Amino acid sequence: MKKRTCKKNYRIKYLAMRNGITTEARESQSIMMSDRLTRLDVYNNALSILAFVSFGTEINTKSIIEKSWSQNKIIACPITDNKHKNLSFREALDWNDFEIGYSGILEPKDSCRKIDISTFDLILVPGMAFDTYGFRMGYGGGFYDRILPNINSNSTILSPAFDDQVFDTIPHCKHDQQIDMIVTDKRVIYCNNKNRPECPEKSNSEICPES
């Protein structure tokens, strides 16, 4: 019999916490995060950036994308193929290059130039929760965990987040890919991603699929 997983309940919890951030706080914290991120060397030295377009109650990434355009950086965004659980990436030159895609998220049009994941200097990755070891909890599709092993070894994987989304440790599995950095409205976190500690739920054999 397939074991239940703890992640579903955690996702509900983390999403509820993020949804609880007021619109005013979300806007002000997004501005602070964007300002902090765009002052980092990993951003300023990047010539090509893979960025997600924020939706719902995610921290707002649109000002980062717009600043990158103004600095003549190459900006690409993901297109989701939910049927095959796959992401592809196309360059966007401005907001006119976007259309409504999977789950109502803005995605580059098919006419935009396709770019391979291995070419990006900086990769921005979304999530609902993160920890200081670089583990992130996404929405359950595993899209980023499939593509991150294919990045350039010199690329930096960074997650923009609200500070309330960061924990000491979150549940994780063997296939979960660790990120390098987290930038919030309050701090920059350089993740301890050379270590893979045991999942905090592993002692619960009823819900941990790897126990």
KACOR-V508752 format. One record per residue. PHI is phi in radians with two decimals (NA if undefined). Layout:
# KACOR-V508752
PHI
PHI
This chain:
# KACOR-V508752
NA
-1.21
-1.30
-1.25
-1.97
-1.34
-1.13
-1.02
-1.15
-1.15
-1.06
-1.04
-1.12
-1.17
-1.14
-1.09
-1.11
-1.17
-1.13
-1.37
-1.29
-1.18
-1.02
-1.13
-1.16
-1.09
-1.19
-1.20
-1.23
-1.13
-1.11
-1.12
-1.10
-1.07
-1.10
-1.16
-1.14
-1.36
-1.70
-1.37
-1.08
-1.12
-1.41
-1.15
-1.51
-1.38
-1.62
-2.33
-2.28
-1.68
-2.21
-1.60
-1.55
-1.10
-2.54
1.04
-1.72
-1.13
-1.09
-1.36
-1.81
-1.15
-1.21
-1.16
-1.08
-1.16
-1.15
-1.11
-1.07
-1.16
-1.76
1.06
-1.41
-1.38
-2.03
-2.19
-2.32
-1.39
-2.03
-1.67
-1.82
-1.18
-1.07
-1.81
0.92
-2.36
-2.02
-2.17
-2.36
-2.30
-1.27
-2.15
-1.65
-2.89
-1.20
-1.22
-1.45
-1.88
-2.52
-1.23
-2.12
-0.97
1.00
1.42
-1.48
-1.18
-2.32
-1.06
-1.21
-1.08
-1.31
-1.31
-1.19
-1.39
-2.25
-1.40
-1.03
-1.31
-1.67
-1.45
-1.46
-2.32
-2.16
-1.67
-2.13
-1.45
3.07
-1.75
-2.74
-2.49
-2.33
-1.27
-1.56
1.58
-1.39
-2.31
-1.95
-1.60
-1.71
1.83
-1.48
1.27
-1.06
-1.25
-1.11
-1.40
-1.66
-1.10
-1.10
-1.72
-1.34
-1.17
-1.12
-1.60
-1.29
-1.93
-1.75
-2.32
-2.00
-1.32
-2.75
-1.29
-1.08
-1.22
-1.53
-1.78
-2.21
-1.10
-2.72
-2.25
-1.03
-2.67
-2.14
-1.06
-1.46
-1.23
-1.53
-1.62
-1.71
-1.62
-2.53
-2.25
-2.07
-2.06
-1.19
-2.04
-2.83
-1.96
-1.98
-1.63
-1.23
-1.46
-1.53
-1.43
-1.89
-2.18
-1.15
-1.12
-1.01
-1.09
-1.73
-1.14
-1.22
-1.63
-1.17
-1.34
-2.10
-1.67
-1.22
-1.95
-1.35
